[in-house]
Amino acid sequence: MRLEQLFEFATALKSSISISIQSLLTLIEKQRPGLAKTLEYSHRPLPEQFSELGIRQIELDLFADPQGGLYAEPRGNKIATSLRFPLGPNHDPVGLLRQPGFKVMHVQDIGFRSTVLTFVAGLRQVRDWSAQHPRHFPICILIDLKDEMIAPLFTKPIPFGAQELDAVEAEILTVFKREQILKPDDIRGKFSTLPEALARRGWPCLDAVRGKVLFALDNDGTVRDLYLKDHPALLGRLMFVSAEESEPAAVWMKVNGPVGGFDRIQKLVRAGFIVRTPTDGDTLQARTNNPTQPERAFASGAQFLSTDYPEPIPAFSNYRVRFDGGIVVRNNPVNGNPALNRRDLEK
């Protein structure tokens, strides 16, 4: 069975937003009313996500820090101290944030209590878990490169240019060997474009890529275009990008709306593309226990479903996004083999 005929769900690795949690939420609400509600979620450490929750896609939000130390002293802590808010435990007791390399945070200075602080540390956790579970469904690592300046009081991020994009790939290759990564080149083969490869050959069969990881760039626009520059159809690149289906680099897609984008997702899936779509966002579905978006996402056939709630937050509701029976990977409802329904295809 090929990858595009399978179907599983995922969570993003985003920071647990606490200085202490309540202190930071109070601080955020004072600065930007309404924002705090959208950030009230956190996730387990990566190995627990994989083993306990069946997660096979994570999101890592990366900030460039080539010299080290840019985010070592979060300004949110300083503001909280001035307001006499409690800070909570030290989030970086061994000084990882002072070392050079990409840092993992949701929002600089306020969303910094990630379960892993550095890109390399997160990749090592994925690699080590993968080595212990060599038949797992390929783990998709969604990379969101962040350089937005959110307010004058907060740290100004380093912009992502060609040098920073190459450095992302360099850090990946300090942890994973090329043969451990499912790459655009592996899909293209002898064909000149990725859509041509999909039409002529399709994605590889699951058994050929068990135990591997794949990387996908969440960014659109200038960053994506720069990543594609001098790499036609992602030639030589490690990460997939989301592009219009007619473009040479199109093979993996993101459609951020399974309700309004339902028909588009189904069309893409039938054409052989792999699609990622979210089941929830900004805590809205969890607060209202509204199943509409996850139900449409499930029915759409999108192969990777992102959720912030693989388990419920009781203070909100019983809302959670999981397959029945603890299934990790199930048959795709759009282009899969009905004879495989109700089976966990990772096993």
N, C-alpha and C positions, 0 to 999 in steps of 0.2 A: 504494500500500500504506500502511496506517495504522500509526502508531507502536506501538500495542499488539500488532501482529502481527510485530514485530521483536524482536531478541534480541541482546544484547551484554554484554560484561563490563567490569569497572571495578576500579580500586584506590582506596584511601583515601590522601589525602595526610596522612601522619602523620610526626612528627619522627624524624630519625635520632638515636637516643638515646645520644649520646656526649658525654662531657666531654673526655677521650678515652673511647671506647666502653667499654673494659674497666674503666676507673676508675668510670664511672657504674654499670655493671652490678654491680660489686662493692659500691658504695655502696647501691644499691637492695636487693640481696640481704641486706645487713646489717640494713636497716630493715624490710623486709617479705619474708621468705623465700618463694621461689617466684615472686614477681612478675617478677623480671628475665627469666626464660625467656619470659614472655608478650610481652615488648617487643623481642625481638631480630629486628627487621626495619627496613628503611628503604626509601625510594622515590627514584627519579630526579627531577630537576627536571621541572616540569609539561610544558614543550614536548617533552621527550624521551618522557614517558609517552604523550602524544598521537601523536607521529610514529613513534616506534620500537616502541611496545608496543600501539598501537591502543586506548588507554584512552579511554573516553567518559563516565566518571563519576569524580569525585574527591570526597574528603571533607575539609572544612576544619574543624578544631577551633578554635573562637573563644573568646577571653577578652576581656571588656570592659576597656578602659583609657582612659577618656575624657580624663583629664588627661595621660596619657603617663608613662612611667618606672616603672610599677608592677612590671614584669617585666624591667627593664633590667639588674639585677644578680641573676642567679639564685642562690638560696640553696644550690642543689646545688653550685655552684662554691665557695662559702665552706666548706661542709662538707668537700668533697673536699680543699681546701687545708689544712684543719685536720688531715686524715688523711694529708697529704703525697702525695696522688694527683696525677698530672700532669693539667693542665687541657686541653691541646690548643689549637688556634688560636682566636682571638677569633671568636665566632659572630655578632657584630654590629658590624663595624668602622666602619660609617658612622652608627651611633646610631639606627637605625630604631625600636628599642624605647623610645626616649625621646620619640617623637612621639605625640600623641594618636591614638586609634583602636584598632580590634580587632586583637589579636595572635593569631597562629597557632601553637599548641603542642599537643602531645599531653597532657602533664602539666606543670603549672607547676613551675618550679625544677629539674626533672630531665629532662623530655622537651622541650627547648626548641630543639634544633638542626634546625628545620624548613628545608626548601629555600626557603620564603618565610616571612618573619617577620611580615608584616602582611597583613590581609585584602585591602586595596586592592592591594598588590603582587601577590598571587596572582591577583586578578581581572584585573589588567592583563595578566598573562601569558596568561591564558585568552583575553582579548579580542584580543590581538595575534596569537596563533596562529590563532584563528578567522578573523580578517581575511585571513590568508594562505591559508586552506583553506575557502573559503566554502560548499562543498558537504558539509561534514561532518555526520554524524549529530548531533542535538542533544546537547550536553554537559550532563550532570546534575551540579550542584554541591550535594552533600549538606552541610548546615550542622549541626554539632553544637555547641551553645552550652554552655559549661562554666563552672560556678561552684561546684564541689565543693571543700570544704576537706579535703585529704587527710591532713594531720597538723599538729600545733601548730607545728612548725618551719618549715612552708612558707607561702608567701604566701597570704593570704586573698583569694579572688577576689571581684569585684563581682557581686552577684546580678543576674540578668536579670529586669528588670521591663518595664513598658510602654515606658518611655523608651529602654531598651537595645534592645528589639525594633524600635522605629521607627528607631533609629540604624543597625541592621544594614541595613535597607532603604535608608536614606539613603546609606550607603557604597556599596551596590550601584549606586545611580543616579549616583554620581560617576564610574563607569567604564562602565556599560552604559546605552544608551538603552532606554526601555520597549519599543520595537518590536524590539529585539534579544533580548528575553526572552520565552520561552513561559510565559504566566502562567495562573493559574486562571481569570481572566476570559475568556481566549481559548478555554478549553474550555467554559465555561458558556454563553457566547453569550446567547441570549434566554431560556434556561431558568432556573428559580429555584434549582435545586440541581445540584451536579456529577453525582451519580448519574443524575439525570434526563437531563442532557446526554449522558452516556455511553450510556444506553439508547436515546435518540432519534437521536443523531448520531455519537457516538464521538469518538475522538481525531482530530486532523487527519492528512492524508496526509503522508508523509515529505517529499515535494518542497516542501510548503508551509512547512516549518519547518527546512529545512537551514540550517546556519550559525548557528542560535540556541543559547541556553543556557536551562536551566531550573533553578530552585532548589527544594530540598526540605529541610524542617526535620526533623532526625533526632530531636529531643526529643519526648517524650510528656508526659503529665501536666500539671502546673501551667503550664509554659512554653508548651506547645502551646495550652492552653485560653486563656491570656492573649493569645496571638497571634490566636486566633479571636474574642476578645471585640470586639463592635461591628463585626465583619466577617462577617456571615452567609454561609456557603458560600464563605468566603475572598474576598468582594467587595472589590476594590481592593488585595488583598495580592499580593506578588510571589512568595511561596514556597508550595509545596504542603505539606500535612501528612499524616501517616498517621492515618487515622480508621477506625472501623468502617464497613462498607460501607453501612449504613443511614443514616449521618449526612450532612447536607447538604454537608460539605466533602470527602467521600470520592471520590477519583479516583486518587490515587497511594498505594501501600501499602508498608510494609516488613514482611517476615516473617522474623525472625531465626532461621531453622532450616529448611533445605530438606529435612531428613530427616523430622523429626516434623511439619513443616508442609507436607509435599508435597501432600496432597490439598487443603488450604486454598488453596495457591498456584494449583493448577490451576483450582480453582473461581473464584477471583478473576480469573485471566487470561481464562477463558471468558466471564466477565461484562463484560469490557472494561477492567478496571482494569490499571494498570501497577504492577508489583511489583518491589521490590528485595530480594534475599536474599544472604547471604554464603556463599562456598564454603569458607571456613576461618576460624579464629579462635584467638587466643592461641598461635600457632605450632604447634599440635598436629598438624595434618594434614601440615605440612611436615617436622616432625621424624620422623614415622612413615611418610611417603610414602603416606598413606592416601587413596585416591581416592573413598571412599564419598560424602562430602558434596558435592564438586564434581560428581560424576556425577548425583546426585539434583537438584542445583541446575540443571544443564544440562537435564535431562529435565522439570523442573517447569514450564518456560515462563516463569519470572520474567524480565522484560525486562532488568533490570540486575543483574549478578552482581558482587559486591564480593570482591576478593581482595587479600591482601598479597603474593602471589607470582605476578605475571605472568612472572617469570623465577625460576629456582631459586636457593637458597642451597646451594652444594655441601657446606658443612659439615653441613647437615642431611640432604639427600637430593636426588633429581632432581625433586621435586615442583614443579609449576608449573601455572597455570591459563591456558590459551590455546585459542582455536579452531584446529582443524587448518588448515594451509595459509595461515596468516597472515590469516585472515578477521577483519574488524573487527566487522561487523554481519551476522548470519545470520537466516535464516527461523525464525520461532518454531515449535517442535515441537508446540505445543498448538493454536494458532489461526491459523497462517500458511498460505500457499499452497504445497503440496508441490512444485509446479512450479519453485519458486525455491530449493529445497534446493541446497546446495553452492555458492551464489553469495554474493559479498560485496555486500550490499545498500547499503553506503555508496557504492559506485562507480556 
